[in-house]
């Protein structure tokens, strides 16, 4: 109120506030479409509905993973990124154990894997930095595992050497003191006098000469000498929910293939016997060619689904799967194929089938076009091989049940975690002490999208 009696109006000052933008939520990791719930794998770019799709997101369910997957691609095409995306998403959203068997020996990928597993709340075991226990199971199971180390001939006169080794290993494993539980015990038993003391009435041993037994020991002495004590550890598949196994072909040379077959045979024993049948697990095999030259791989792959085990095989090209018979059986066992850029895509794109397309032709004479022509219906590949050769990194064709989709794989977060330090070279690892010598978890670099 003023002195003259007039009422004053309050003055309001309008203040302009810049609203604080809400923090962006991380993209979802799972989705639901066509009655299936699964991880978000990629963005659909075109083509058929090879996998369930919701709002442009391609969904991959655990049930489809159990029907196995083939991921192929040339170096630099993004194959490893696809594998890491699947591993991280599964670890982040389920309780499924995730294992990665790396035939390239890539420690950079191992650091990314361990960081992604840490982000998912899991601690990874890393082989060979942390020695693996390859000696679990009954005598005949250990014998079968040891037979995988050497690529013995399976037909022809050379199979005699396989039978010889099988007999010697059986005697060493079916020992009165139980099966061998470390390298040193096995090698000590592959000796004529030691075997005679353990099996005094064995007719099989009586048929073997000292030199034949020595030859068998020599082959395994060479292998275990190269791998040192890395197979005398304290952990195996059932002891962890995440593991990365590095097979270094530069360090191990020709022993790499034998080590890969041994680990895969032990994995088969794990999912058939040591793992609860109802529990799901996932094994990613990067550079499958290290395993492909062994016999019986296709049979193990066909067997895995019945034990809730999913396998992702990742060769660069289908030629890395094995011989023609094995390749046919394995490609027939996988349901989903993810194809990155490859220079020889024809064996892969045939799995997507063909479609009918019209082809036009024009008739010509020496004077030029006659104006006449013809049209015919012709089968053509659904996927143009030249387009596969030109795919940019991260872009793929997904093939499932004869349908083909083009998509862009979603990338996993980027980060690194230091690997556990391996034991000193040539220093035996005491199995009792090794359990107390597992390296502490290293700091994880912040994961970035």
Buried (B, 14 or more C-beta within 10 A) or exposed (E): EEEEEEEEEEEEEEEEEEEEEEEEEEEEBBBEBEEBBBBBBBBBBEBBEBBBBBEEBBBBBBBBBBBBBBBBBBEEBBBBBBBBBBBBBBBBBBEBBBBBBBBBBBBEBBBBBBBBBBBBEBEBBBBBBBBBBBBBBBBEBBBBBBBBBBBBEEEEEEEEBBEBBBBBBBBBBBBEEEBBBBBEBBBEBBBBEBBEEBBEEBEEBEEBEEEBBEBBBEBBBEBBEBBBBBBBBBBBBBEBBBBBBBBBBEEBEEBBBBBBBBBBBBBBBBBBBBBEEEBBBBBBBBBBBBBBBBBBBBEBBBBBBEBBBBBBBBBBBBBBBBEEEBBBBBBEBBBBBBBBBBEBBEBBBBBBBBEEEEEEEEEEEEEEEEEEEEEEEEEEBBBEBEBBEEBEBBBBBBBBEEBBBBBBBBBBBBBBBBBBEBBEEEEEBEBEEBEEBBEEEBEBBEBEE
